[in-house]
Amino acid sequence: MALDLILLSVLRAAPAHGYELKRQVQRPTFARLSNNSLYPHLRRFEQLGAVTSSVEEQDGRPARRIYSITDAGRALFTDLVSALPHDLAGSDEEFLVRLSFFGEIDAPARKAILAARADVLAERIAQVQTLKDESVSMPQWRAIAMDHLLDQLTGEIDWIAGLTLNITESITTERERNVPGNR
């Protein structure tokens, strides 16, 4: 789904052909986008009415297909970017892509995405802690690795708590600005 968001985002800026989309797509995982990933997504978007395509003739070169986003595609983008389902909340890429678009979604959606991510991280912490607690004699390096993982997970939860607080404070400040006499 992260790839859906990235592709639709690129098409929001301007129509593009497949090679141009491949060139422009920057994924947080740095995984290269292949034709085997790109074109099935574009076909599915066409079937959903999220994009349209047209053939552009070129002198001395093969024709190329140009893809454009539709109003339905813009609505799909907004729906996808505004929610983080639990089954995707554990994916760094899914989370980071949505986070990168926080400026385009409302505060309740931002808070819900952060809460979904925090819930998954809390589940991971509990799982690692249980493994640690159940191990009678854990090898030293495994314990070091598990402690490091717990530190990372706890650090991200703390970071998310700070982001959530920032969003809450922004909402409060915005409400105060909109009260008559507080300008």
N, C-alpha and C positions, 0 to 999 in steps of 0.2 A: 504494500500500500504506500510506502514511502516513495517508491518510484513513481506511482500514480501522481502523488502530490508534486514531485519535482517536475515531471513532464508537463502537467497542467500549468504549473507556475511559469515555466519557460514559455509556453504557448500564450499565456496571458500577456506577455510583453510584446510578442509579435508572431505572426505565422512563420513556420519554419519547415524545412524538408528534413528527412530522417537523418542525414549526415550532420546537419546543423544542430539538430536536437542532441545527437550523440556528443557533439563537441561541447555543447553548452551545459549538459547535465553534470552537475557536481554533486556527488553523493558523500555524506559524512563518513561512510565506510571506506571511501576511496576505491570501491569496487568498480571496475570498468563496465560500462554499459555495452552489451553486445547486441547485434542485430536480432539474435534469438530472444532477447528480452524486450527490445524496443518495439519491434513491429507487431507482436501479439498484443501489446498494450495499446498501441495506436488503433489496431483493428477493433479491439474491444471498446475503446472510446468512441469509435465511429458507430458501432452497433448501439451503444447507449445514447447516441446523439450528443455526446460531450465534445466531439470534434468533427469537423468536416474536412474533406481533402479534395484537392483539385490537381490536375496534371498541368505542369508548366513545361512547355516546349523550350528547348535550348538549341541554338545553332551549333551544329557539328558535334553535339553531345546527346546522350540519351535524355529523354524527358524525365522530369523528377516530380514526385508527388509532394505537394505543399499542404501542411496540416494547419488548421486554424481552430481556435477554441470557440465554442458557442456559448450562449447564455446558460444552457443546461450544464456545460462544462465548468463555467464559472461557479454555478450553484453547487455542483459536485465537489469542486475544489474547496469551497467554503465548508460544506458538510464534513468532508474528510479531515480537513485541517483543524476543525473545531472539536474533535473528539479523539480520544485514545482508548480503544477497547482494551479490556484487561488482557486478552490474549496477545496483544501487540505491545503492551506497556513495558514488557521486559526487554524489548529490542532497543538498543541504544540508537540505532538509525531512525526507527519510527518516532521515538521520543524527541531526538534532536531536530529532526525535520520539522516537527510541529512547533517546537520551541523557537525555531528560526522565523516562524511566521506569527509569533505572539503579538506583534504590532498590528496585525490585521484581524484579530479576533477579540471578542469581548472578554472582560475580566472573569465572569463566571466560567466561561469555557477554558480560559487559561488555568484557573484554579482547579477545575475538574481534571485537566490533563496532568497537572502537577500531583494531584491527589492519587490518580491512577498509577503514576510512576512510583510515588512513595509507597503505596500499598504493595506493589510488586517487590520493591527493595526490602520492605519489612519482612515479607515472606522469605526472601533469600537469606536475610540475616538470621531469621529463626531457623531455617534449614541448616545453615552453616554452624550456628551455635549448637544445635541438636547433635550434629555429627561430631563436633568437638567434645561435647559433654558425654556422649556415649562411648567415645574411644577411651579405653582403659590406659593403654600405653601408646600414645601417638608418637611416631617418629618426629624428631626435632624439626626437620625441614617441612614436613606436612603441617605441623603446628605453626611454623613461621608463615607458610603460604596462607593458611586459613586466617591467621591474625591480620595479614595484609588485606585479604579479601574483605574481612569484617570492617577494617579501617576505611577501605574504599567505599563500601556500601553505606556505612555510617556517615562518611563525609558527604556523599551525594544526598542523603536524606537531609542533612543539615543545610546543604546548599539549597535544596528544594524548599525547605522551611523558610529560608531567607527570601527566596523568590516569591513565595506565597505571601509573606508579610509585606513585601514591597508592593504586590498587587493590591492587597487589602488597604495599605496606606494610601496608594494612588486613588483608589475608589473613594476613600474618606475625603481626601484633599479635593477631588473633583466635585463631590457633593457639597463641600463647604463653599467652593467657588461659585456654585450655582444657586446658593441661597441668596435671595434678594438682600441687599445691604452689606454683603460680604465681599464686594468687589474692590 
